[in-house]
Amino acid sequence: MPLTTTQVIPIFRIFDVGKAKEFYVSYLGFTAEWEHRFDDNSPLYMQVSLGSFQLHLSEHHGDGCPGSTVFVKVTGLDEYHRELSSKNYKYLRPGINNEPWGARSINVIDPFGNRIRFNEYTES
């Protein structure tokens, strides 16, 4: 029987929980779904989501490599851009890029060097 893929959830390495929550929850509008630590003195592992896009954020050494990129297909890019712009986030103010592959995108970089490319196709 062939393997069936049911979902892909990227893992981004983080180094500061407060900065991660400020960026992902307060700025980008993700929902913090759950957090896990083995004990009070262990690194955090958490899941955040934006619509159906789920992302794991981890303080664990070896979970992800800072500077990774996730490409996300979206709709509603203009509205999302307006929402981000209205927050006047001090560390990042992305624009909308017209891409040569028939798409528009918003590229964001988190405080740890990880990138998300929100990509909306304009051509079929």
Backbone as numpy.savetxt, mean C-alpha at the origin, in Angstrom:
# Nx Ny Nz CAx CAy CAz Cx Cy Cz
-3.72 -32.73 -9.67 -4.56 -31.55 -9.67 -3.67 -30.31 -9.67
-3.91 -29.34 -10.57 -3.08 -28.13 -10.60 -3.38 -27.22 -9.42
-2.40 -26.46 -9.07 -2.53 -25.48 -8.00 -3.51 -24.38 -8.42
-4.39 -23.99 -7.52 -5.33 -22.90 -7.77 -4.96 -21.74 -6.86
-4.73 -20.59 -7.45 -4.42 -19.39 -6.67 -5.73 -18.72 -6.28
-5.88 -18.42 -5.00 -7.11 -17.79 -4.54 -6.91 -16.33 -4.16
-5.70 -15.94 -3.78 -5.44 -14.55 -3.42 -3.93 -14.34 -3.27
-3.49 -13.13 -3.57 -2.09 -12.75 -3.37 -2.09 -11.58 -2.40
-1.29 -11.68 -1.33 -1.18 -10.59 -0.36 0.30 -10.24 -0.20
0.72 -9.10 -0.73 2.12 -8.69 -0.60 2.47 -8.37 0.86
3.74 -8.50 1.18 4.26 -8.14 2.51 5.27 -7.03 2.33
5.06 -5.91 3.03 6.02 -4.81 3.05 6.70 -4.76 4.41
8.00 -4.57 4.40 8.76 -4.41 5.64 8.59 -2.99 6.14
8.33 -2.85 7.44 8.21 -1.55 8.09 9.17 -1.49 9.27
9.51 -0.28 9.70 10.45 -0.12 10.80 9.90 0.74 11.94
8.71 1.31 11.76 8.12 2.18 12.77 6.61 2.06 12.65
5.98 1.48 13.66 4.54 1.22 13.62 3.75 2.52 13.50
4.12 3.54 14.26 3.41 4.81 14.22 3.43 5.44 12.84
4.61 5.46 12.22 4.72 6.02 10.87 3.95 5.19 9.85
3.98 3.87 10.01 3.25 2.99 9.09 1.75 3.26 9.18
1.22 3.36 10.40 -0.21 3.62 10.56 -0.59 5.01 10.06
0.26 6.00 10.31 -0.02 7.35 9.81 -0.11 7.33 8.29
0.82 6.63 7.63 0.85 6.61 6.18 -0.30 5.78 5.60
-0.40 4.52 6.03 -1.37 3.61 5.41 -2.82 3.88 5.82
-3.05 4.14 7.10 -4.41 4.32 7.58 -4.85 5.78 7.46
-4.10 6.69 8.07 -4.52 8.10 8.08 -4.42 8.75 6.71
-3.34 8.49 5.98 -3.15 9.15 4.68 -3.80 8.39 3.53
-3.41 7.14 3.31 -3.91 6.40 2.15 -5.34 5.89 2.33
-5.84 5.85 3.56 -7.22 5.44 3.78 -7.43 3.95 3.94
-6.37 3.18 4.19 -6.51 1.76 4.44 -7.21 1.55 5.78
-7.80 0.38 5.96 -8.36 -0.03 7.25 -7.39 -1.01 7.89
-7.05 -0.79 9.16 -6.23 -1.76 9.90 -7.16 -2.89 10.31
-6.95 -4.09 9.76 -7.85 -5.21 10.01 -7.46 -6.03 11.22
-6.17 -6.30 11.38 -5.72 -7.02 12.57 -4.23 -6.80 12.76
-3.79 -7.04 14.00 -2.37 -6.95 14.37 -2.00 -8.20 15.14
-0.74 -8.62 15.00 -0.26 -9.79 15.75 1.16 -9.54 16.25
1.39 -9.90 17.50 2.72 -9.96 18.11 2.75 -11.25 18.92
3.88 -11.93 18.91 4.00 -13.15 19.71 3.99 -12.83 21.21
4.53 -11.67 21.57 4.48 -11.18 22.94 4.72 -9.67 22.90
4.70 -9.02 24.07 4.82 -7.56 24.11 6.14 -7.03 23.56
7.15 -7.87 23.52 8.48 -7.45 23.04 8.82 -8.06 21.68
7.80 -8.34 20.88 8.00 -8.93 19.55 7.63 -7.93 18.47
8.16 -8.13 17.27 7.80 -7.26 16.15 6.32 -7.40 15.78
5.79 -6.34 15.22 4.40 -6.32 14.77 4.27 -6.93 13.39
3.18 -7.65 13.17 2.76 -8.13 11.86 1.29 -7.76 11.77
0.91 -7.00 10.74 -0.48 -6.55 10.66 -1.00 -6.59 9.23
-2.33 -6.59 9.12 -2.96 -6.53 7.81 -3.75 -5.24 7.70
-3.57 -4.57 6.55 -4.36 -3.40 6.22 -5.04 -3.67 4.88
-6.16 -2.98 4.64 -6.86 -3.18 3.37 -7.43 -1.87 2.86
-7.53 -1.80 1.55 -8.16 -0.68 0.86 -9.06 -1.31 -0.19
-10.36 -1.38 0.09 -11.24 -2.14 -0.77 -10.84 -3.61 -0.71
-10.67 -4.23 -1.86 -10.28 -5.64 -1.88 -8.76 -5.84 -1.86
-8.00 -4.75 -1.87 -6.54 -4.83 -1.83 -6.08 -5.00 -0.39
-5.49 -6.14 -0.09 -4.95 -6.41 1.24 -3.44 -6.39 1.18
-2.85 -5.88 2.26 -1.40 -5.74 2.35 -0.98 -6.10 3.77
0.10 -6.87 3.88 0.65 -7.18 5.19 1.85 -6.26 5.43
1.93 -5.73 6.63 3.04 -4.88 7.05 3.75 -5.60 8.18
5.06 -5.71 8.08 5.80 -6.52 9.04 7.06 -5.83 9.53
7.26 -5.89 10.85 8.52 -5.44 11.44 9.53 -6.59 11.53
9.13 -7.79 11.18 10.00 -8.96 11.30 11.16 -8.90 10.31
12.37 -9.10 10.81 13.56 -9.17 9.96 13.37 -10.30 8.96
13.60 -10.02 7.70 13.47 -11.05 6.66 12.11 -11.05 5.98
11.14 -10.32 6.50 9.83 -10.24 5.84 9.84 -9.06 4.88
10.02 -9.33 3.64 10.03 -8.28 2.63 11.36 -7.54 2.61
11.58 -6.85 1.54 12.80 -6.09 1.33 12.40 -4.63 1.11
12.87 -3.71 1.94 12.52 -2.30 1.73 12.82 -1.88 0.29
11.93 -1.11 -0.29 12.10 -0.68 -1.67 11.31 -1.52 -2.64
10.44 -2.40 -2.15 9.61 -3.22 -3.02 8.49 -2.39 -3.64
7.92 -2.89 -4.73 6.83 -2.21 -5.41 5.68 -3.18 -5.65
4.45 -2.69 -5.43 3.25 -3.45 -5.75 2.46 -2.64 -6.77
2.03 -3.31 -7.83 1.25 -2.72 -8.91 -0.21 -3.12 -8.68
-1.12 -2.14 -8.56 -2.51 -2.40 -8.23 -3.41 -1.79 -9.31
-4.22 -2.61 -9.95 -5.20 -2.11 -10.93 -6.40 -1.55 -10.17
-6.81 -0.33 -10.53 -7.90 0.34 -9.83 -8.85 1.01 -10.80
-9.97 1.45 -10.29 -10.86 2.40 -10.96 -11.11 3.51 -9.95
-11.53 4.69 -10.41 -11.79 5.79 -9.50 -10.55 6.57 -9.12
-9.56 6.60 -10.00 -8.28 7.24 -9.69 -8.42 8.74 -9.41
-9.24 9.44 -10.17 -9.39 10.90 -9.95 -9.95 11.19 -8.57
-10.97 10.46 -8.18 -11.58 10.67 -6.86 -10.56 10.36 -5.75
-9.81 9.27 -5.91 -8.81 8.91 -4.91 -7.72 9.99 -4.83
-7.33 10.53 -5.98 -6.32 11.59 -5.99 -6.84 12.82 -5.24
-8.10 13.18 -5.48 -8.69 14.32 -4.75 -8.68 14.06 -3.24
-9.02 12.84 -2.85 -9.04 12.48 -1.43 -7.64 12.62 -0.83
-6.63 12.08 -1.50 -5.25 12.18 -0.99 -4.81 13.64 -0.92
-5.10 14.40 -1.96 -4.69 15.81 -2.01 -5.33 16.62 -0.89
-6.56 16.31 -0.53 -7.26 17.07 0.51 -6.65 16.85 1.89
-5.89 15.79 2.06 -5.30 15.50 3.37 -4.03 16.31 3.62
-3.48 16.92 2.55 -2.31 17.78 2.68 -1.19 17.10 3.49
-0.93 15.83 3.15 0.10 15.04 3.84 1.45 15.68 3.63
2.14 15.94 4.68 3.37 16.72 4.67 4.52 16.06 3.89
4.54 14.72 3.82 5.70 14.03 3.26 5.54 13.54 1.82
4.32 13.65 1.27 4.11 13.14 -0.08 2.87 13.77 -0.68
3.00 14.26 -1.90 1.87 14.83 -2.63 1.93 14.36 -4.08
1.52 13.11 -4.29 1.65 12.54 -5.64 0.67 13.15 -6.63
1.10 13.17 -7.89 0.23 13.59 -8.97 -0.29 12.37 -9.70
-1.03 12.63 -10.77 -1.49 11.56 -11.64 -0.60 11.56 -12.87
-0.01 10.42 -13.15 0.90 10.26 -14.29 0.16 9.63 -15.47
0.40 10.14 -16.67 -0.09 9.50 -17.90 0.99 8.54 -18.37
0.67 7.26 -18.35 1.66 6.22 -18.67 1.62 5.86 -20.15
2.76 5.45 -20.72 2.81 5.10 -22.14 2.08 3.81 -22.50
1.63 3.04 -21.52 0.94 1.79 -21.80 -0.58 1.95 -21.76
-1.07 3.19 -21.90 -2.51 3.41 -21.96 -3.16 3.40 -20.59
-2.50 4.02 -19.63 -3.03 4.06 -18.27 -2.65 5.38 -17.61
-3.29 5.61 -16.48 -2.93 6.73 -15.60 -2.61 6.11 -14.26
-1.68 6.72 -13.53 -1.29 6.12 -12.26 -0.96 7.16 -11.20
-1.10 6.72 -9.96 -0.61 7.46 -8.80 0.41 6.56 -8.15
1.62 7.08 -7.98 2.69 6.31 -7.35 2.97 6.89 -5.97
2.86 6.05 -4.95 3.14 6.50 -3.59 4.32 5.71 -3.02
5.08 6.38 -2.17 6.24 5.76 -1.53 6.04 5.89 -0.02
6.07 4.76 0.69 5.86 4.81 2.13 7.15 5.27 2.84
7.10 5.51 4.15 8.27 6.01 4.86 9.46 5.04 4.88
9.28 3.82 4.37 10.33 2.80 4.41 10.85 2.47 3.01
10.41 3.24 2.01 10.89 3.06 0.64 10.07 2.11 -0.20
8.99 1.55 0.33 8.12 0.67 -0.44 7.18 1.51 -1.30
6.82 0.97 -2.46 6.00 1.72 -3.41 4.73 0.97 -3.76
3.66 1.75 -3.94 2.42 1.21 -4.51 2.12 2.05 -5.75
1.86 1.36 -6.87 1.44 2.03 -8.11 -0.02 1.72 -8.33
-0.87 2.71 -8.06 -2.29 2.59 -8.33 -2.48 2.92 -9.81
-2.93 1.95 -10.59 -2.95 2.06 -12.05 -4.37 1.90 -12.58
-4.84 2.90 -13.32 -6.17 2.83 -13.94 -5.98 2.86 -15.45
-6.44 1.80 -16.13 -6.31 1.73 -17.57 -7.29 2.66 -18.26
-6.82 3.36 -19.28 -7.67 4.28 -20.04 -8.01 3.71 -21.41
-7.31 2.66 -21.81 -7.56 1.99 -23.10 -7.87 0.53 -22.84
-8.65 -0.09 -23.74 -8.98 -1.52 -23.58 -7.87 -2.38 -24.06
